[in-house]
Amino acid sequence: MTRATGIGSLPGTDIREALREVRDTFGEPDLPYLPELPARGPGADLVGRTAALLVDLHVDLQPAGWRLVDRPGRDAARTASLWHEDLDELAESFDGYAGDLKLQVCGPWTLAATVELTRGERALVDDGATRDLIGSLAEGLRRHLAEVQRLVPGAHLVVQLDEPALPSVLGGSLPTASGYGRVRAVDRQRVAAGLRGVVDAAGERPVVVHCCHADVPIPLLRNVSASALAVDTSLLGPAQWEALGESLESGIRLYAGCLPTDGTGTARGAAAGLAAAWGRLGLPVPTLDDLVVTPACGLAGLTPEGARSVQRAAREAARELTDRAHA
């Protein structure tokens, strides 16, 4: 049947309450997840949170953002404390749980595009630094998954790699530190190989690559060994829908970000839109069962009640699509 899940970030600062809301909203048959709460401050953001998982590489928060440093400092300690709190609360909230559980981390290319070298340039400008960062992230992800598995032994872990900067990496549109130039575009094969290295670190666990950009590179992502793609379906043009259809026919699943976070979407409208897209692509109606419905990005900017409403609408849209698949 069609399932629903959240995309990652939520408003608020109480991880216990956020986990309770996730489990209440996305219990069986849906897909609960460990939420991120960026309102807690530095170290709770996507990049800082993931950088804390790196092995043998350390970051510190500078005025311009996260920067690689020789040894961990106060910011690293704060981030580690947030992770410790999150995992403790996850273990308590999901005590005895058996089922799928999603975790989100920053993907390697968004991390390399955001974290700075000691001289202030993006790590992306240095091939060696980027290679080290990707390898460190892969090892850190392995260790993180093992730790979560130890805490929630009945969970079947699903990994989501968030890559919002990927189109900018491929297009060479990121500014240099001076602001007067652009970081050169990265070769697509190199990008695919880097993604594949981190995907492989998850082992046999399903991996979802998430990119909510209008220029999401669907053909590239189809070839990185991921089991699913997560996109904002409202941003897709005809060519991207066609590429997505080819991906779906090859067995890749879709996490459809079809519930806008501006209050304009409804469960019925989202379900109707996806069903219509299925028809245009000539996909069999029963394969709507393979969909996972999500909100679009931006839930962290809403009120808790607003985020709760959007997530529940995603769940309702999934139920309606299930009915359509079995009609």
N, C-alpha and C positions, 0 to 999 in steps of 0.2 A: 504494500500500500504506500501511497505518497506520504512522506514524512515532513516534519518541520524542525527547524533549529534556529538558533540565533547566530548572528554573524561574528560576535566576539565582545565588543565593548558595550558597557552599560553605564548609565549615570549613577551617581552616588559614591559613597566611600565605605559602605559596610559590606564586606565580602560575605559574611554569614547570611545577611538578608538577600543579597544578590543570588547566592547559591540556592537559597530556599525558593526564590521566585523562579529560577531556571528549572529546578526539579519539579515544581508544581506545574509549570507551563509545558515543559517538554518531557514529561514522563512517557512511558511506553504507550504507543509505538514510536514516539518521536526521538529526537537526538539531543540529550542534554549536553552542556558544555561548561568548562571552567571560564567564567566571565573575566574580562579585564575592566578595571575601574580607573581610568586615567585621571579622574578628578582627585584621586589621592595624591597627585603631584609627581615630581620627578622619580623615575623608577617604576611608576605604574603605567607609563606610556609604552606603546608597542616596541619602539626601538630600545629604550633603556631596559625594559623587561626582558627582551630577548638577549641583549648584550650581556646580561647577567648570567646567561647559560653558557657563554663562550668558555672554552677550555684553554688555559694558558694565555689568554688575552684579557686585558682589563680596560675598562672605560671609566671616565670621570666626566661630570657635567660641566661644560664651559658655557660662557654667555651665548656662543653660537650653536651649542648643542653637544651631543655626546662625542668624546674624543678618546682615542686610544692612548693609554698611559702605561708606564712601566710597572706600577703596582697599584692594587686596589686602595681606594680611599673612602671617605665618608659617604659619598654617593653610592658606591658599590655596596657598602654595608646597609644603607637604607633599602636599596633594592632587594638585597638578600633577605632582609627582614620582612619585606612585603611578600616575597615568594614563600617564606616559611609560614607566614600567617595564612596565605591562600591555600597551601597544601594541607596544613593542619585542618582548616575548615572544610576543605574538600573531603578529606578522609572521614571527618565526622558526619558531614551531610550525606555522603554516599556510602556510609558503613553498611555492609551487606549487599550492596548493589551489584547486580549482574546484568550487563547490557552495554550498548555502545555509549562512549563518552568522548566528546571532542575537546581537543586542546588546540590553541592558536599560538603560533610564533611568527615573528617577522621572517620573511623569505630572505635568501642570501643576497639578492641584488638590491632590494630596498635597503637592507642593512648596509651594504657596501656603498650605496649612494648617499647614505645619511651619516654614518659614523665618520669622524674626521681622523686623519693622521696627525701626528704631533705638530706638524708645520701648518696645520689648518686646512689642507686640501681634503676633499673626500677620499676615502680609502679606494674608491673606484678608479682613481687616476693612476694607481700603482698596481700593476698586474700581480706582483708578488704579494703585496698586502691583501689584495682581494682573494687570491688563492688561499692564503693563510686564514683569512676570515671565514671563507666557505668551509674549509676543513675543520676549523674550530667549532663552527656552528653545527656541522654534521655530528661531531663527537659529543657536543653539548646536548644535542637533541636526543641522541642515544641514551645518555645518562638521565636526562629528564624523564623520558618515557619509562625507563626502568624504575625510577623513583616513584612516579605516579602509579605504575603497575603494582609496586610493593604496597602502596598505601590503599589502593582500591583493587585488590587482586581479581575481583570478578568482572572488572571493566574490560571491554573490547575497545581499545583506544583508537581514535581517529585523529589524524593530524591535519591541521589547516595551516598552510604557508601563506601569509599575507604579503602580496607583492604590489602595493599601490604605485610604486615608482618604476615598475618594469617598463612601461612604454617610454618613459623619459630616458631610461638607460639605453634602450634600443634606438631611440631617435636622436640621441646626442643633444638633448635640450636642457640638461642640468647646468646651471651656472657654475663657473669656477669660483674659488675663494675670493678673487678680486672683484668678481661681478662683471668683468669686461669680456670674458670669453665663455665658451661652453666646453664641458667635458666631452671628449670624443665618444661617439657611439660605440657600443660594445658589439662585437660580432655575434650574430644570432646563434651560431653553433656553440660558441663559448658560453653564452647565456644558458642554452639548453643543457650543456654538460654540467654547469654549476648547479642548476636546479636539480638535475638528475642525481647528483652526488648527495644532496640533502634529502631528496625523496628516498633514496636507497637507505639512508640512515634509519628510516622508520621500519625497516625490515619488511615483514609481511603485512604490516598494518596499512589500512587505507590512508591515502594522502589526498587532500583537496588543495588545489592551488587557487587562491582567491585574488582576483584583480578587478577592482570596481571602476577602472578607467574606461572612458569611451573608446579608446584605441586598444583594448585588450588584445594581445597577440594570440588568438585562439589556435591557429595552426602550429605555432611553436609549442604552446602548452600541451597540445595533444600528444607531443612526442617526448615527454619528460618522465614517463612511467607513472604519472599520477593516475589515481582511480576516478577523480572527479574534478570538475572546474566550477568555481563559484564566481558568478558575474552579476552585475546589475543589468537585468534584462531590459530595463527601460532605455538604456543607452545604446543598445545594439542596432546597427543598421542592417539592411538586407544582406550585404556580403558577409557580415559577421554571423547573422543567423544561419546562413548557408554553411559557413565553416563550422558553426556549432552543431548543425544537423549532421554533418559528416563525423564529427567527434562522437555524437550520441550513437550513430550507427556502428561505430567501431567499438562500442561498449563502455565508453566513458560516461559517467553520470553527471547530471547538472544540478548544482545548488543555485536555484533561481532567486536572485535578489529582486523580488517583484513587489514588495510592500514598501512604498516610499515612506520616508520619515518626516515628511512635511504635513502629515495629517490628511492628505488628499486621497489616499488609497483605501480600498475596502477589500475584504476577503473575497467577496463575490467577483469584483472587478479583476482582481489579481488572477483568480482561477480562470475566469473567462479569457483573459489575455493570453495566458499560457496555453490553454486548450486551443485557441485560435492559431497560435504560433505552431503548435503541433500539426494542425491541419495544413497550414501553408507548407510545412516541411515534408508533408506526406508520411509522417511517422505514425505507426499504429497507435490507436487510442489506448489500448491496454498498457503501453509503455509509460503512460503518465504515472503509473505506479512506481517507476524508478526515480522520479523527481524528488528532490528535497527543496522545500520552500523556505526562504529566509527573508528577513527584512533587508532593505538596502542599507548601505553604510550610514552612520550618523546617529545611531541610537544614544550614544553618550552625550549628545547635545540636547536631548529632550529631558523633560521631567521624568521622575520614576514612573508616574502614572502614564505618561505618554509612551514611554518605552514599553511598559507592560501591555498597553493597548495594541501597539504595533506587533509585538511578539504573539499575542493571542490571535490577532488577525491572520498571522502567518499559519498558525495551527489550524484555524478554521478554513483557510484556503486549501491546506493540504487535505482536509477531510472532504471538501467539495470535489477536489481533483480525484480523490479515491473513488467517490461515487461516479464520476464521469468515466473513469477507467473500467468500471465494472458494470456500466449501464448496458 
